[in-house]
Amino acid sequence: MSLINRQLRLKTRPEGLVSRDDFELVEQAVPELEDGEVLVRVLYLSMDPTNRVWMRDIPQYLPPVAIGEVMRALGLGRVVASRSAHYAEGDLVQGVTGWQEYLVLHEDARGYVRLPADPGIPLPTLLGAAGMSGVTAYYGLTDIAPVQAGETLVVSAAAGSVGSIAGQIGRIMGARVVGIAGGADKCRHLVDHLGFDAAVDYKSADFKQQLKAVTPDGVHVNFENVGGEVMRAVLSRMVIGGRVALCGMISGYNSAERPGDDFSPVIMKRLSMRGFLVLDYTKTREAVQTLSGWIGEGKLKAEETVAEGLENAPVVLNRLFDGSHRGKLVLKL
């Protein structure tokens, strides 16, 4: 009896938050493997803001997901059958799996990483602190906008998968770290559990006053994940010659219109602002080894919010935008 693969294919382009009705759940038989191919059982899907971007028919760094295509997503799976000399049954594979339960992968496919069957850390962490989220934070603060000991680093969306790691890396490097998050509970968590020096609730009416109070000497480095009003508030606190790692602008991902941000502080304060994508870094062994080492030493705390069920992927994705998660958001299949 052949295996059945369940897939979520994009049916309509969402307006605002994503709905289950924007996708079609399709079942089809898994094809027989040919020479050089492996069958991967997808175990976990990475839920990322970029998933929402890929659904939009706008110019972007990758082609938008076409109507009728399996929804694009990063994931982690295990080889359950192999006709390849490069992959053995039991190997873990990380890369673009899509919103589906099985993936037929050719051994020459680029962008996939083969991992040992037992990596020594929890599997969801391979998608978070020791995976794409951690690598993004690592290069953002070591290459894009290097932070120095004694400087003030502000991280927006600081309770999220990238922000929570970026803030901890800043502390490891000796910076004074201020996190911006939504809600008093998340702010307390950043300080009490993750070791941030201070945290500010962007939902508070006096958010800007709070930010000013905790950055008395200004902001040297801004690790920006949000954009919009939050970014403008941080830019207004930047010192002359400050640096900005523009990682994301999640505040506008569900909007049909492009945000009209005011970048005049970039000019007035001679800031260095550089956008980047983790896809720019194809050789990530250094980052992963460093991050895994910090996790093993207890210097870096990995957090994941794990939801379950392929059919729930659209609803789970919305948790990135309503703040009902902490750390890396992962879907277990």
N, C-alpha and C positions, 0 to 999 in steps of 0.2 A: 504493500500500500504506500503510495507516494505521500510525501510530506506536503502540507498545505501552508502556504505563506499568506499572511494577512498584511495588507498594506493600506495606508491612508494616503489617498491621492487628492491633490488640490482640485476642488470642483468649482469654486468661485473665489474671487479675490476679496478678502475681508475688508469691511469698512469699520474702523474702530477696533474693538476687541474681537478676538477670533471666536468662531462658533463651530460646534460639531457639524453644523449644516454646510460649512464651507468645504467639507471634505467628504470623500466617498470611501467607505471601507470595502476593499476588494479582496476576495480570496481566490488564489490560484495555485496550481500545483507547482512545487519546486522542480525545476528542470534537472535532468540527469547531468552530472558533471562531465566535462570534457578534459582532455589532458591539459595540465597547467592550471586547473581551476580548483577552488576550495569552496566549501559551503560553511558559512558563518551563521551561527545562531546569535542574534542580537540580544544582549542581556540588559544593557542600559542605554538610554538616549540622553544626550546632553540638551537641556532646554535653555536656549540662549536668545537674547534680544535680536540677534541677527536672523533667527528663524522668521521673525515677523517682517524684517526687511526683505527677505527673499520672496515673500508672498506678494510684494508690491511690484507693479509693472512700471518701474522707474529705472533710470540709469544707475548702476551700482557696480561693485567690484567683481561680482559674478552675475551671470545671466539670471533673471528672475525665474523662479520655478514656473514651468508652463502648466496651463490648465490640463489636467489629466495625468500629470507626472506624480510619482511618489514624492512626498514632501521631503525636501533636503534637510538633513540634520547630521551632526556628528554623533558617533556612538561607540560603544564597546561591545565586542562579541567574542564568542569562542568557536574555534574551528571544530566542526562535528564530522566532517568528511573531507578528505583531501586526495587530489590527484596531482599534487605538486610536490616537488622535492624541496621547496622553500618553506612550506608550512606543514606542520604535523598536527594530527588530531590533539586537541587540548590546548593548543596555542591560543593566546588572546590576541585580538586584532583591534586596533583603534583607527578610526578614520570616518569618512562619510558613509554612514550606513543607510540613512533615510528612515522615515517613519514606517518601519516594517519589521517583521519578526525574523526573516532570513535574508541573507545576502550571498549571491554567487559572485565570487571575486577571482579575477585572474591574477596569477602570481606576478605579472608585470605591471599591475595597476599601481600608479603613483599616488602618494599621499596617505598611504596606509603604513602603520607601524606594527610590527610583530613584537609581542611581549611574551615573557615566560608564562607558563601555565599558572605559576604561583608567584605573583609579583611582590609579595610580602607586605602589602598594604591593602586596605579595603578597596574593592573594585570601583565604587563611586568616586573615591579620591583620585583615581586615574583620569577622571573627567573634570575634576575640580582643582584642588590645591596642587596636585602633582601632574595635572594635565593642562588643557588649553587655558583655563582660567589663571592658573598659577604662572604659566609661561608668559601670558599677556602682562600680568602684573610685574613679573621679573624684568622683562625687557623694557617695559614702560619706565621703570625707575633706574635701570642700569644703562640703557642706551638712548632712549627717546628724551627723557628729562631726568638725567641722573641727579639723585638727591644726596646731599652731603650731611655729615654729622653736624648737629647743632642747628640745621635749617628747619623751617616750619613747612610741613607737607599737609595739604588738605586733600582728602579723598571724598568724592561724592559717591552716592549709592554704596556707602561704606559697609553696609551689612550684606551686600550681594556677593556673588561668587568671585568676581575680580577685585572689587573694592576691599573686601575683608582681607584678602591676601596682600594687596598693595599696601594697606595700612600696616600690617604686621612686618612686611619687608622694610618699610620705612623705619620702623622701630628697631629692627635688627641692624640697620645701617646707622643708627644713632640720631635720627631726625626726631623732631617733636611732631607728633601726628594728631591731626584733627579730622574726625570723621563726620560726614553729613549723612543722616539717615532719617527715615520717617517713623516717628513715634518715640515716646520716652523709653519704652522697653528695649527697643533696638539700640538706642543711644547708651543706655546703661550697660547693655551687653558688650558694646564696643569697648567701653572703658574697663568694666569689671572682669570680663572674660578674655578679650583679645588684646588688652594692654594699650589701647589708644590713650593718648594723654588727655583728650577732650573729645566731646561729641556734641553736635548741634542738630536739633530737630527742625527740619525744613518746613514742617507743617505748623510750627509755632508762629503766632502772629508777630512775635519780635525776633524772628529768625535772623535778620540782618544785624540786629543789635547784639544777639548772642554770638554771631560769627565774629563781629568786631571785637567783642570782649575776650574771646579765646585766641585771637591772633593779634595781640598788641604790637608785635614787631612786624606785622604784615605776613604775607604768604610767599615763600620762595618757590615752591613747586606745587602745581595743581594737577592731580590725577583726575581727569574729568570723564565722568561716565554718563552725565545727565543732560547737560545743556540747559537752554532756557533760563528761567529766573535764577535757578541755583548757580549756574555757571556765571551769570552776570554778577551775582553777589560776590562770588569768589574772586573774579577778575578785578573787582573794585578794591580788593584787599591786597592785590599783588604788589610786591616790591619792584622797583625799577630793575630790569634785567632778569625778572623771574621767568620760570619755564613752565610750560603747559604740555602735558601728555594728553592729547585728545583721543581718548579710547572709544567713547561712545556718546550718543546724545539721545538716550532712551526716552526722554520726555516727549519727543516728536515722532516716535516710531508708529504710533497708532493714528496719527493725524494724516489726513489726505493732502495737507499742504506742508510745504517745507517751512521750518521755523525761520523767522527773521531775526536772528541774534545780532546784537550790537557788539561789534568787535573793536570799537574805538579805544577801549583800554589797551588793546594790543599795540596800538600805535603810540598812545600817550606814554605808556610805561615801557616801551621798547621790549615787549615780551617776546620770547621765543615759543611759538605754538606749533606743534608738529603732530599731525594725525598719523595713526599707524594701525596696522592690522597684524594679528598674530600670524597670518599667512605669509607675512614678509620674512618670517624666521623659519626656514626649513630644517635647519640643523639645531635641534633643541636639546640635545643630550646634556649639554652643560647646565641648562636651566633646570631640567628635570632632575638631574643628579643633585644639584644644589638644593632644590626644593625638597626632595625626598630626604636629604640629609638633615635639613632643618626640622622636618616633621619627626624624623627618628630621634633627634636630640631634644624634642619638646619645645623648640624655639618658635615653631609655626604650627598653629592649630588649624586642622582641616575640618570644615563643617559642610554637611550636605543635608538638604531636604529631599527626601525620596518619596515620590508618588508612584502609583502603580497603574498598569493597564494601557495598552496601546490606544484603545478607543478613547481614552481620556486625554490624549496628548493635546488637543486644542484647548481644552479647559485648563489643563495644567500650565500651558504656556502663558496664559493670562496672569498667572500668579507672579510672573516677573514684573508686571505693571501695577498690580494692586498691593504689592508689598507683603503678601501673606506667605513669605518664605524667608529663610535665613541661610546664608552661605550659598553653596552650589545647588541649583535645582536640577534634579535628575529624575528620569522616568524609568522605572523598572518594568521590563516586559516579562 
